[in-house]
Amino acid sequence: MADCIFCKIIARQVPSEIIYEDDLTVAFKDVNPQAPTHLLIVPKKHIAGLSACGADDTALLGHMQMVAVAVAEKAGVASGYRLVTNNGRAAGQSVDHLHYHLLGGRCMQWPPG
């Protein structure tokens, strides 16, 4: 998608502090962190959001979960972190590209909001 900021980050058209990359995903620091560690994990495939995933995306979604585990370890927050995805504007999704927020480095409260 030509106007998607995450697609531009993946294509290196927009600078970002990338901390992990493989054939399917990229993880980078959020520009507006909500915790001491706030990383975004995005698939390289443009998918508007979780509800836009199909059966053919099942392996990708599982891979993203395992990337979250690896990224949390690399970031030093493996002992406790929150993994969040927002789906749709009403849930707070501001970029129409599936992504997980990995938040850590502080005590998380419940309920989240």
C-alpha positions as CSV (number, residue, x, y, z in Angstrom):
1,M,0.0,0.0,0.0
2,A,1.6,3.2,-1.2
3,D,0.2,5.4,1.6
4,C,0.7,2.9,4.5
5,I,3.4,4.2,7.0
6,F,4.2,0.6,8.1
7,C,4.7,-0.5,4.5
8,K,7.0,2.5,4.0
9,I,9.0,1.5,7.1
10,I,9.3,-2.1,5.8
11,A,10.5,-0.7,2.4
12,R,13.0,1.6,4.2
13,Q,11.3,4.6,2.7
14,V,10.7,6.0,6.3
15,P,13.4,5.7,8.9
16,S,12.7,3.6,12.0
17,E,14.7,1.9,14.7
18,I,14.3,-1.7,13.5
19,I,15.2,-4.2,16.1
20,Y,14.2,-7.5,14.4
21,E,13.5,-8.6,10.9
22,D,12.9,-11.9,9.1
23,D,11.3,-13.0,5.8
24,L,7.8,-12.4,7.2
25,T,8.0,-9.7,9.9
26,V,9.6,-6.5,11.1
27,A,9.8,-5.2,14.6
28,F,10.7,-1.6,15.5
29,K,10.4,0.9,18.3
30,D,7.2,2.8,18.5
31,V,7.6,6.6,18.0
32,N,5.1,7.3,20.7
33,P,6.0,4.8,23.5
34,Q,3.5,4.0,26.2
35,A,6.0,2.0,28.2
36,P,9.8,1.9,28.7
37,T,9.8,-0.9,26.1
38,H,7.2,-0.3,23.3
39,L,7.8,-2.2,20.1
40,L,5.6,-2.8,17.1
41,I,5.6,-6.2,15.3
42,V,4.2,-6.0,11.8
43,P,3.9,-8.5,9.0
44,K,5.6,-7.6,5.7
45,K,2.4,-8.6,4.0
46,H,-0.1,-5.7,4.1
47,I,-3.2,-6.8,6.0
48,A,-5.5,-4.0,7.2
49,G,-6.2,-5.5,10.6
50,L,-6.8,-8.7,12.5
51,S,-10.4,-9.1,11.1
52,A,-9.0,-8.9,7.5
53,C,-6.9,-12.1,8.1
54,G,-8.0,-15.2,6.3
55,A,-7.4,-18.9,6.8
56,D,-4.2,-18.5,4.6
57,D,-2.8,-16.1,7.3
58,T,-2.9,-18.6,10.1
59,A,0.8,-19.6,9.9
60,L,1.7,-15.9,9.7
61,L,-0.2,-15.1,12.9
62,G,1.4,-17.9,14.7
63,H,4.8,-16.7,13.5
64,M,4.1,-13.2,14.8
65,Q,3.4,-14.7,18.2
66,M,6.8,-16.5,18.2
67,V,8.5,-13.3,17.0
68,A,7.0,-11.5,20.0
69,V,8.6,-14.1,22.3
70,A,12.0,-13.6,20.6
71,V,11.7,-9.8,20.5
72,A,10.7,-9.7,24.2
73,E,13.8,-11.8,25.0
74,K,16.0,-9.5,22.9
75,A,14.6,-6.4,24.6
76,G,15.1,-7.8,28.1
77,V,11.4,-8.0,29.1
78,A,10.8,-11.7,28.7
79,S,9.8,-12.0,32.3
80,G,6.8,-9.9,31.8
81,Y,5.3,-8.0,28.9
82,R,1.9,-7.3,27.3
83,L,1.1,-8.1,23.6
84,V,-1.8,-6.0,22.2
85,T,-3.5,-5.7,18.9
86,N,-6.2,-3.2,18.2
87,N,-8.8,-4.0,15.5
88,G,-10.7,-1.1,14.0
89,R,-11.0,2.6,14.9
90,A,-13.3,1.9,17.9
91,A,-10.6,-0.2,19.4
92,G,-7.9,2.5,18.9
93,Q,-6.3,1.2,15.7
94,S,-4.7,4.2,14.0
95,V,-2.7,2.5,11.3
96,D,-4.6,0.2,8.9
97,H,-1.8,-2.5,8.9
98,L,-2.0,-5.4,11.3
99,H,0.5,-4.9,14.1
100,Y,1.1,-6.0,17.7
101,H,2.3,-3.7,20.4
102,L,4.8,-5.3,22.7
103,L,4.9,-3.3,26.0
104,G,7.2,-4.0,28.9
105,G,9.6,-2.5,31.3
106,R,7.0,-1.5,33.9
107,C,4.1,-3.0,35.8
108,M,1.0,-3.3,33.7
109,Q,-2.3,-2.5,35.2
110,W,-5.7,-4.2,34.7
111,P,-8.1,-3.5,33.2
112,P,-6.0,-1.8,30.4
113,G,-8.6,0.7,29.3
